[in-house]
Amino acid sequence: MRKRSVWLALLAGLLMLTLTGCFFRSVDELYTVPQPSEDYQALQVRLAEVVAQGGEYAAPQSGEMIQSVQRQDLDGDGRQEVIAFFRFAGEDKPLKIYIFRQAGDTYEEVAVIEGAATAINRVDYVQMDDDRYKEIVVSWQLSAIHTLAVYSVGLSQVEELIRTDYDSYRLFDLDQDNQQELVVFRTPPDALPRAEFYNFDGVLSLAGEAPISSGAFLSGDGNIKSDYFTSLQTGYLAGRVPAIFATAAYGEYGSITDIFACQGGRLRNITMDPETGESVDTIRYYTPPAIWDINSDGIMEVPQTEPLAEYNRSPLDAVNFWLVRWQQFDLQGNAQTVSVCYYNDRDSWYFTIPEEWTEHLVLSRSDLTSSGERAVTFSWREGNGEPAPFLTIYKLTGTNRATRAKRGQRFIITPRGAEDSTIYAAEFRDGWDCGLSQEEVMSRLAVITPDWYNE
């Protein structure tokens, strides 16, 4: 016991010595603000010099890179360069992009890119050729005019590779060479809009062009629309072939999608019908869903809508129920349906249905909005016979939703992503045996997410 007491006393003494090193520090030592690194200070000195010359920060307005000061490894040496965006009021080329490279304890100015514009709309850093240097793609904006320029950054200089006006553009590795290609959608003077394909083959140059569906860019009065594409998405066709999916409004209530892919080193609009000048197979009406990978297989699907039969609906009544066919396209422009679903935008859910149901399906609604119950009933009809109800799906809200979810023969099928205040339930009806189990009904129901609408 005595040895243990001695050891405890020694341990207490050591702890006191350790604590005194903390408690007897000066107030200045305890509350010193961490100092920025020498690297950071050296960069601030260079940026302050630009500000002192009259520069004010002018960050890109859109895209993924919207900071006033950005870092990128432009020369592939493993160290990041600094790219800073400034505006100098009153100059002929007021926008300037400064590129700094670290050299020891300081930063040296590599080059300055100047633009006669009012804003930088977007900037991208991409590998477009077979050397180690990244290219800088800059979208310059002067009022309503957009100009696109691609710059190559060398050891001590910047070279402008191309410059063109544009309506919209996308960067994507279309020919699968691990380098980015550029597709520019533009309307040349006295010509119709088209897609232009820029590829690196010794130099970055125009490698071809492809037509755009006339219904995509022409308005009802026959004039060319200023912003004809409502979305530009990059993704893959069947066989993992890269493509650009360009969607535009079509007519009063429709949409049309041109799909552009690289074939034999050339850009093609693979869905365009040469006789009509339009991508006929992608025209659809009443189509809120966006192009989306509905089955998560890495291939983009294009939605096609069809009206579904409604119980006791007059031919003059508006369509309330819609079927969505999700179609994959291959490089030849052939479509294949990979999924069919009933799309319920009013209740924000969809239900994947077997293909054999589509010709016999009749739907009806029964909403009790005052009690927070919205229901859709699926019925089977042979020929002109009376529809036979076989399944009802409920969306339940309100304080007693859990009780109502268990009423009668109902069973809960709430899918992943549903709001906490909502319960989904289903009930088999006696009119026809659909052959599905409760688990299969649950697996076929999904919540409509924002991805369905954001192209």
Sequence and secondary structure as in RCSB ss.txt:
>XXXX:A:sequence
MRKRSVWLALLAGLLMLTLTGCFFRSVDELYTVPQPSEDYQALQVRLAEVVAQGGEYAAPQSGEMIQSVQRQDLD
GDGRQEVIAFFRFAGEDKPLKIYIFRQAGDTYEEVAVIEGAATAINRVDYVQMDDDRYKEIVVSWQLSAIHTLAV
YSVGLSQVEELIRTDYDSYRLFDLDQDNQQELVVFRTPPDALPRAEFYNFDGVLSLAGEAPISSGAFLSGDGNIK
SDYFTSLQTGYLAGRVPAIFATAAYGEYGSITDIFACQGGRLRNITMDPETGESVDTIRYYTPPAIWDINSDGIM
EVPQTEPLAEYNRSPLDAVNFWLVRWQQFDLQGNAQTVSVCYYNDRDSWYFTIPEEWTEHLVLSRSDLTSSGERA
VTFSWREGNGEPAPFLTIYKLTGTNRATRAKRGQRFIITPRGAEDSTIYAAEFRDGWDCGLSQEEVMSRLAVITP
DWYNE
>XXXX:A:secstr
 HHHHHHHHHHHHHHHHHHHHHHTS HHHHT      HHHHHHHHHHHHHHHTT EE   SSSS   SEEEE SS
SSSS EEEEEEE TTSSS EEEEEEEEETTEEEEEEEEEE SSEEEEEEEE  SSSS  EEEEEEEETTEEEEEE
EEE SS EEEEEEEE SEEEEE SSSSSS EEEEEE  TTS  EEEEEEESSSEEEEEEEE  HHHHB TTS B 
SS EEEEEEEEETTTEEEEEEEEEETTTEEEEEEEEEETTEEEETT BTTTTB GGG EES  S SB TTSSS  
BEEEEEE EETT  TTS    EEEEEEEE TT  EEEEEEEEEETTTTEEEE  GGGTTTEEEEEEEEGGGTEEE
EEEEE  TTS  EEEEEEEEE STTHHHHTTSTT EE   TT  TT EEEEEE SS      HHHHHHHEEE  G
GGT  
